[in-house]
Amino acid sequence: MSDRASAPEAEADNSEPADAEVAAVDPDEDALIDQVFEGIPLDEDNRETVIQRLELLKGQFSSPVPPPFIMREHGEVLPSAPERILAMAERQAAHRQSLEQRVTKGADIRAYVGQGCALLVALTFGYFSYDLIRGGAEVAGAFLGTVDLVGLVSVFLVGRRRQSREAQRKPEAPSRVHQDDPED
């Protein structure tokens, strides 16, 4: 990692997330940066500040709220911008939470309806099995009853296995790529 990328990390304050990363500049980019600054009279500190700002523009952050130094810059352009950005992020979070609640409630309703239908089918098969046995067709009644029980158990086991696989495959939260404020 270059000195440019590690210097902001050392100076970062504790308000940045623990998983913040600074992208390293590859040698090709170093050569390109040297060409860009050729003939421009900048001392080393100003050059590093400009390079850090350029790297920041290349960086990304996954939060709907920009880092504090970007919020300050928005506030300098439009004084109400930071409050408006925070209000937008709060509305977005509330919207996402309401969608997640709807999805969860829908999944619960589907599960209960599915269980109710399975119960209805099982009771119907059980009744016909009982009726066949009572009417003298013991083999056919026992066979129907066995199919009923095997079907219920297999559906239950397949459902459990699918749930455990889905729980294992849950995607992790997206990783954050964030560059620190060179001035903080």
trRosetta pair geometry for C-beta under 8 A, 3 or more apart (Angstrom, degrees):
i j d omega theta_ij theta_ji phi_ij phi_ji
1 5 5.0 -106 -178 78 100 125
1 6 5.4 106 119 -50 122 104
1 24 4.6 -119 -125 -101 73 122
2 5 5.1 93 58 8 79 97
2 6 7.2 -164 92 0 41 90
2 24 6.0 132 9 -157 85 87
2 25 5.4 -32 18 47 144 94
2 30 7.3 164 -95 -80 153 123
3 6 6.1 -68 -143 45 33 100
3 7 6.0 44 161 -37 70 105
4 7 6.3 -50 -147 18 22 113
4 25 6.0 5 72 10 134 128
4 48 6.5 -160 -118 -141 89 89
4 51 5.8 -67 -145 121 137 134
4 52 6.9 -159 -173 -74 95 79
4 55 7.3 152 145 -35 118 153
5 8 7.4 -61 -169 31 31 99
5 9 7.4 26 145 -15 61 112
5 22 4.7 163 -169 121 84 116
5 23 6.8 -112 -126 94 126 35
5 24 4.7 -77 -25 -107 171 58
5 25 6.3 -172 -48 -2 111 80
5 55 7.5 -161 -95 -160 79 161
6 9 5.5 -57 -157 35 48 116
6 10 6.5 46 151 -23 76 103
6 22 7.4 176 -80 71 32 138
7 10 6.0 -57 -152 31 33 109
7 11 6.6 11 159 -2 66 111
7 48 7.3 -15 68 -176 160 133
8 11 5.9 -70 -146 48 36 100
8 12 6.3 61 153 -58 69 89
8 22 5.9 141 69 -98 115 152
8 52 6.2 131 -57 -137 130 128
8 179 6.9 36 102 -179 158 81
8 180 4.1 171 155 68 113 116
8 181 7.5 169 -156 71 118 27
8 182 5.6 -74 -100 -98 115 64
9 12 5.6 -29 -151 -11 34 119
9 20 8.0 176 -116 104 86 105
9 22 5.6 -122 -55 2 102 133
9 180 6.4 162 -81 -2 43 142
11 180 7.3 155 77 130 82 145
11 184 7.3 145 131 97 99 59
12 16 5.1 -52 -179 21 121 144
12 20 7.0 176 -152 82 160 146
12 180 4.4 -101 -95 -122 105 148
12 184 7.1 36 -136 99 47 106
13 16 6.6 122 70 -7 62 92
13 184 5.4 -86 -2 154 113 111
15 68 6.7 15 121 -15 144 139
15 184 7.9 -84 48 175 117 148
16 20 4.7 -25 157 -24 116 156
16 67 7.6 3 -108 -132 88 115
16 178 7.1 174 -163 119 108 135
16 180 6.0 -41 -88 -108 159 93
17 20 5.1 131 69 -46 78 90
17 176 6.2 31 80 74 148 166
17 178 6.8 91 43 36 110 157
19 175 7.2 -123 152 -156 131 77
19 176 5.5 111 101 43 106 112
20 176 6.6 -52 -99 110 49 122
20 178 4.5 -71 -137 75 87 115
20 179 7.9 146 -180 -89 105 12
20 180 6.5 85 149 -64 142 86
21 176 7.1 153 13 99 93 74
21 177 5.8 -53 64 -130 110 57
21 178 6.5 104 42 43 58 64
22 55 7.6 38 -170 146 92 135
22 59 7.9 -51 -136 -96 55 138
22 178 7.9 -49 -76 96 55 52
22 179 5.2 80 -121 -122 77 75
22 180 6.3 -46 -77 7 116 90
23 55 6.7 -167 65 -170 98 105
23 58 7.0 -97 60 106 146 114
23 59 6.2 -172 5 -94 117 91
23 177 6.8 32 -54 -169 105 111
23 179 6.8 -57 15 -76 84 108
25 29 4.7 -120 -171 88 91 129
25 30 5.8 113 130 -60 116 80
25 33 7.4 -5 -175 -16 146 142
25 51 7.8 -40 -59 178 157 115
25 55 6.7 -87 -68 -98 107 121
26 29 5.2 95 57 9 69 103
26 30 7.3 -125 105 -8 37 89
27 30 5.3 -49 -149 31 39 117
27 31 6.6 39 155 -18 67 100
28 31 5.9 -53 -154 34 33 110
28 32 6.5 32 149 -17 65 107
29 32 5.4 -54 -147 39 36 113
29 33 6.1 39 153 -22 68 104
30 33 5.7 -53 -146 36 29 111
30 34 6.4 32 153 -21 63 104
31 34 5.7 -51 -150 33 32 113
31 35 6.6 33 151 -19 63 103
32 35 5.7 -53 -153 34 33 112
32 36 6.5 35 150 -21 65 104
33 36 5.6 -52 -149 33 35 113
33 37 6.3 17 159 -5 68 109
33 51 6.2 47 -159 -115 143 107
33 54 7.5 159 -113 82 111 157
34 37 6.2 -66 -144 47 28 99
34 38 6.5 53 151 -52 63 93
35 38 5.6 -31 -152 -5 33 120
36 40 7.9 -13 134 1 62 134
37 40 5.0 -93 -159 44 59 115
37 42 6.4 -72 -156 31 115 127
37 47 6.2 56 -142 -134 154 109
37 50 7.8 134 -93 89 117 140
42 46 4.5 -129 -166 92 97 112
42 47 4.4 128 117 -65 125 84
42 50 6.8 -54 -148 4 161 139
43 46 5.3 85 55 17 74 102
43 47 6.9 -137 96 -9 33 94
44 47 5.5 -56 -144 37 30 116
44 48 6.3 31 157 -20 65 105
45 48 5.9 -56 -150 36 29 109
45 49 6.4 30 151 -20 64 106
46 49 5.5 -52 -148 35 35 114
46 50 6.4 35 154 -18 67 103
47 50 5.9 -55 -150 36 30 109
47 51 6.3 29 152 -18 65 108
48 51 5.6 -54 -144 39 32 112
48 52 6.2 34 155 -21 66 105
48 182 7.8 170 132 -154 86 138
49 52 5.8 -53 -146 36 29 111
49 53 6.5 30 153 -19 62 105
49 182 5.8 154 -131 130 67 149
50 53 5.7 -54 -150 36 32 112
50 54 6.4 33 151 -19 65 104
51 54 5.6 -53 -149 36 33 112
51 55 6.3 33 152 -18 66 105
52 55 5.6 -52 -146 38 33 112
52 56 6.3 39 151 -25 64 104
52 179 7.7 173 -171 162 79 128
52 182 3.9 94 122 -71 152 139
53 56 5.4 -50 -149 32 32 116
53 57 6.7 36 152 -22 63 99
53 182 6.9 -79 -55 12 68 138
54 57 5.7 -49 -153 30 34 112
54 58 6.8 30 149 -15 62 105
55 58 5.6 -58 -155 38 36 112
55 59 6.4 43 146 -30 68 104
55 179 5.9 168 124 -134 97 161
56 59 5.4 -49 -148 26 36 117
56 179 4.8 -144 -105 86 68 136
56 181 7.9 52 -108 -107 143 45
56 182 7.5 -107 -43 -18 131 102
59 177 6.1 -154 -161 135 83 94
59 178 6.5 84 167 -146 129 24
59 179 3.9 -149 -44 -8 168 114
60 177 5.0 49 61 78 87 109
60 178 7.6 -78 91 -81 45 50
61 66 6.7 120 59 -131 142 55
61 67 6.4 177 -63 -36 165 93
61 176 6.6 13 -146 -161 63 96
61 177 7.2 -129 -87 79 40 58
61 178 4.8 55 -103 -103 92 93
62 174 5.4 179 -134 96 152 119
62 175 7.8 157 -29 100 148 30
62 176 5.0 -116 17 -109 116 75
62 177 7.5 95 -32 28 95 65
62 178 7.9 -87 8 -58 77 100
63 66 7.5 173 87 -78 101 20
63 89 7.9 13 162 -133 86 135
63 176 7.8 19 -28 -122 86 120
64 88 7.2 -139 158 112 120 92
64 89 4.2 156 103 -118 118 94
64 92 5.5 -177 -130 71 170 151
64 93 7.6 -147 33 -49 145 87
65 71 7.5 4 177 -72 88 123
65 85 6.4 113 -127 141 72 107
65 86 6.5 36 -112 -99 119 64
65 89 4.8 -6 -60 -78 91 163
66 70 3.8 -81 147 87 132 132
66 71 5.6 169 80 -53 98 75
66 74 7.4 120 52 -18 141 132
66 85 7.0 -45 16 177 95 152
67 70 5.2 89 60 11 75 103
67 71 7.1 -136 102 -7 37 91
67 178 7.1 128 -66 -163 124 113
67 181 6.2 -172 137 -52 135 103
68 71 5.4 -56 -147 36 35 114
68 72 6.4 39 155 -23 68 100
68 181 7.0 -63 69 -37 87 149
68 184 7.3 85 75 -78 119 146
69 72 5.5 -44 -149 31 36 115
69 73 6.7 37 151 -18 63 102
69 181 3.8 134 -20 -117 146 133
69 183 6.3 134 -121 49 136 108
69 184 6.2 -123 -58 -33 119 114
70 73 5.6 -51 -150 36 37 112
70 74 6.5 40 149 -19 66 101
71 74 5.6 -52 -149 36 34 112
71 75 6.3 36 150 -21 65 106
71 81 7.7 -179 -158 111 62 98
71 82 4.7 70 -176 -111 101 106
71 85 6.7 -142 -119 63 93 149
72 75 5.5 -56 -150 37 32 115
72 76 6.6 37 151 -25 64 100
72 82 7.8 24 -74 -71 31 131
73 76 5.6 -46 -150 27 35 114
73 77 6.9 29 153 -13 63 103
74 77 5.9 -61 -156 39 35 106
74 78 6.5 -36 169 48 72 87
74 81 3.9 -133 150 121 103 141
74 82 6.0 138 87 -61 113 69
74 85 6.6 53 113 -30 164 141
75 78 7.3 -83 -130 76 25 50
75 79 5.9 39 -167 -131 71 41
75 81 5.6 -145 -80 57 45 101
75 82 4.8 -7 -71 -23 106 113
77 81 6.6 35 71 -20 90 152
78 81 4.1 99 80 -43 100 108
78 84 8.0 -25 116 22 124 135
80 83 5.5 -60 -168 47 66 111
80 84 5.6 67 136 -26 87 108
81 84 5.6 -61 -143 41 31 111
81 85 6.1 32 160 -22 68 106
82 85 5.7 -53 -145 35 31 111
82 86 6.4 28 157 -15 64 106
83 86 5.8 -56 -148 39 31 109
83 87 6.2 32 153 -20 66 107
84 87 5.6 -52 -144 37 31 112
84 88 6.3 36 153 -21 64 104
85 88 5.7 -52 -150 34 31 113
85 89 6.5 30 152 -18 64 105
86 89 5.6 -54 -148 36 34 111
86 90 6.3 35 153 -20 66 104
87 90 5.6 -52 -147 36 33 112
87 91 6.4 33 153 -18 65 104
88 91 5.8 -54 -148 37 31 110
88 92 6.3 32 152 -20 65 107
89 92 5.6 -53 -146 37 32 113
89 93 6.3 33 154 -20 65 105
90 93 5.7 -53 -146 36 31 111
90 94 6.4 30 154 -18 64 106
91 94 5.7 -55 -147 38 31 110
91 95 6.2 33 153 -21 65 106
92 95 5.7 -54 -147 36 30 112
92 96 6.3 30 155 -18 65 106
93 96 5.8 -53 -145 37 31 110
93 97 6.3 30 155 -18 64 107
94 97 5.7 -56 -147 38 30 111
94 98 6.4 30 154 -19 65 105
95 98 5.8 -55 -149 35 30 109
95 99 6.5 30 153 -17 64 105
96 99 5.7 -54 -150 36 32 111
96 100 6.4 33 152 -19 65 105
97 100 5.6 -52 -146 36 33 112
97 101 6.4 37 153 -21 65 103
98 101 5.6 -50 -149 34 34 114
98 102 6.5 36 152 -20 64 102
99 102 5.7 -53 -150 35 34 111
99 103 6.4 33 153 -19 66 105
100 103 5.7 -52 -147 37 33 112
100 104 6.2 33 154 -18 65 107
101 104 5.7 -56 -146 39 30 111
101 105 6.2 28 156 -16 66 107
102 105 5.8 -56 -143 40 29 108
102 106 6.1 32 156 -20 65 108
103 106 5.7 -55 -146 37 28 113
103 107 6.4 29 154 -19 63 105
104 107 5.8 -53 -148 35 30 110
104 108 6.5 31 152 -19 63 105
105 108 5.6 -53 -149 36 34 113
105 109 6.3 34 153 -19 66 104
106 109 5.7 -53 -146 36 32 110
106 110 6.3 32 155 -17 65 105
107 110 5.7 -52 -146 38 31 111
107 111 6.3 34 153 -22 64 106
108 111 5.7 -55 -149 34 31 112
108 112 6.4 26 155 -15 65 106
109 112 5.9 -56 -147 38 31 107
109 113 6.2 29 155 -17 66 107
110 113 5.8 -56 -143 40 30 109
110 114 6.1 33 156 -20 65 109
111 114 5.7 -57 -148 38 28 113
111 115 6.3 27 154 -18 64 106
112 115 5.6 -53 -146 37 32 111
112 116 6.3 34 154 -20 64 105
113 116 5.6 -54 -148 36 31 113
113 117 6.4 31 153 -17 65 104
114 117 5.8 -53 -146 37 30 109
114 118 6.3 31 154 -19 64 106
115 118 5.6 -53 -145 37 32 112
115 119 6.3 35 153 -21 64 104
116 119 5.6 -52 -148 34 31 112
116 120 6.4 32 152 -19 64 105
117 120 5.6 -53 -148 36 33 113
117 121 6.3 31 154 -16 67 105
118 121 5.8 -53 -146 38 32 109
118 122 6.1 31 155 -19 66 109
118 152 7.0 116 175 -121 110 84
118 155 6.7 -166 -128 110 133 153
119 122 5.7 -56 -143 39 29 111
119 123 6.1 27 158 -17 65 107
120 123 6.0 -55 -143 38 27 107
120 124 6.3 28 155 -20 62 108
121 124 5.7 -56 -148 36 29 113
121 125 6.3 25 156 -14 65 107
122 125 5.9 -56 -146 41 29 107
122 126 6.0 31 153 -20 64 110
122 148 6.0 114 -142 -175 66 104
122 151 8.0 -166 -96 87 84 108
122 152 5.5 52 -104 -81 125 126
123 126 5.4 -54 -142 40 31 115
123 127 6.2 35 156 -23 65 103
124 127 5.8 -52 -147 33 28 110
124 128 6.5 22 156 -12 63 106
125 128 5.9 -57 -147 41 31 107
125 129 6.1 35 153 -23 66 108
125 144 6.2 -159 -173 165 87 95
125 145 7.5 148 143 -102 93 40
125 147 7.2 -117 -170 90 137 93
125 148 3.8 167 122 -100 133 120
125 151 7.9 74 28 47 176 138
126 129 5.6 -54 -145 36 30 114
126 130 6.3 31 155 -18 64 106
126 145 6.8 65 -121 -119 58 82
126 148 5.8 158 -64 162 66 164
127 130 5.7 -55 -149 37 30 111
127 131 6.1 29 153 -20 65 109
128 131 5.5 -53 -141 39 33 113
128 132 6.2 36 156 -22 65 103
128 144 6.0 -91 105 154 100 152
129 132 5.9 -53 -149 34 28 111
129 133 6.5 25 153 -16 63 106
129 141 4.9 110 -172 -167 59 71
129 142 7.5 102 -166 -78 105 16
129 144 4.2 -161 -93 96 89 106
129 145 3.7 121 -173 -63 151 83
129 148 6.2 -95 -34 -4 143 141
130 133 5.9 -57 -149 38 30 108
130 134 6.1 27 155 -17 66 111
130 141 7.0 113 -72 -160 9 121
130 145 7.7 92 -50 -81 58 117
131 134 5.7 -55 -141 41 29 111
131 135 6.1 24 158 -16 64 112
131 141 7.5 -167 70 -112 44 115
132 135 5.8 -62 -144 41 27 107
132 137 4.5 -65 -178 75 89 108
132 138 7.8 159 129 -86 86 18
132 140 5.0 -109 177 99 140 99
132 141 3.3 -178 93 -78 103 91
132 144 6.2 99 25 25 151 139
133 137 7.1 -89 -81 75 29 59
133 138 5.4 56 -132 -115 74 58
133 141 3.4 -164 -51 123 74 162
133 142 6.8 90 -88 -48 110 68
133 145 7.6 10 -39 -29 126 132
134 141 7.7 136 4 -107 55 159
135 141 7.9 153 42 -59 85 128
137 140 4.1 -17 152 40 116 116
137 141 5.6 128 97 -24 78 93
138 141 5.7 -61 -142 42 27 111
138 142 6.0 26 161 -19 66 109
139 142 5.9 -55 -144 37 26 108
139 143 6.2 27 155 -20 62 108
140 143 5.7 -54 -146 37 30 113
140 144 6.3 29 155 -17 64 106
141 144 5.8 -54 -146 38 29 109
141 145 6.2 29 155 -17 64 108
142 145 5.6 -55 -145 40 30 112
142 146 6.2 33 154 -22 65 106
143 146 5.7 -55 -147 35 29 111
143 147 6.4 29 154 -18 64 105
144 147 5.7 -52 -147 36 31 111
144 148 6.4 38 151 -24 63 105
145 148 5.5 -52 -151 32 32 117
145 149 6.5 25 155 -13 66 105
146 149 5.9 -56 -147 39 32 105
146 150 6.0 28 157 -15 68 110
147 150 5.9 -56 -139 42 28 108
147 151 6.0 32 159 -22 64 110
148 151 6.0 -60 -150 36 23 111
148 152 6.5 20 156 -17 61 107
149 152 5.8 -55 -148 35 32 110
149 153 6.3 25 158 -14 67 108
150 153 6.0 -57 -144 40 29 107
150 154 6.1 26 159 -17 66 111
151 154 6.0 -58 -141 39 26 106
151 155 6.2 24 161 -17 64 108
152 155 6.1 -59 -148 37 26 108
152 156 6.3 26 155 -19 63 109
153 156 5.7 -57 -150 37 30 113
153 157 6.3 25 156 -15 67 108
154 157 5.8 -56 -143 40 32 107
154 158 6.0 31 159 -18 67 108
155 158 5.9 -54 -141 39 28 109
155 159 6.2 31 157 -20 62 109
156 159 5.9 -60 -152 36 26 112
156 160 6.5 25 154 -18 63 106
157 160 5.7 -53 -147 35 33 111
157 161 6.3 33 155 -19 66 106
158 161 5.8 -55 -147 37 31 111
158 162 6.3 32 154 -20 65 107
159 162 5.8 -55 -147 36 30 111
159 163 6.4 31 155 -19 64 105
160 163 5.7 -55 -150 35 31 112
160 164 6.5 27 155 -16 65 105
161 164 5.9 -56 -149 37 31 108
161 165 6.5 31 153 -17 65 106
162 165 5.8 -55 -148 37 32 111
162 166 6.3 30 155 -18 66 107
163 166 5.8 -56 -146 38 30 110
163 167 6.3 32 155 -21 64 106
164 167 5.6 -52 -146 35 33 113
164 168 6.5 31 154 -18 64 105
165 168 5.8 -58 -151 37 32 109
165 169 6.2 18 156 -10 67 113
166 169 5.8 -64 -140 45 31 104
166 170 7.2 63 155 -58 61 75
167 170 6.2 -16 -162 -26 35 110
180 184 6.9 -119 173 61 93 110
181 184 4.0 64 80 5 119 110
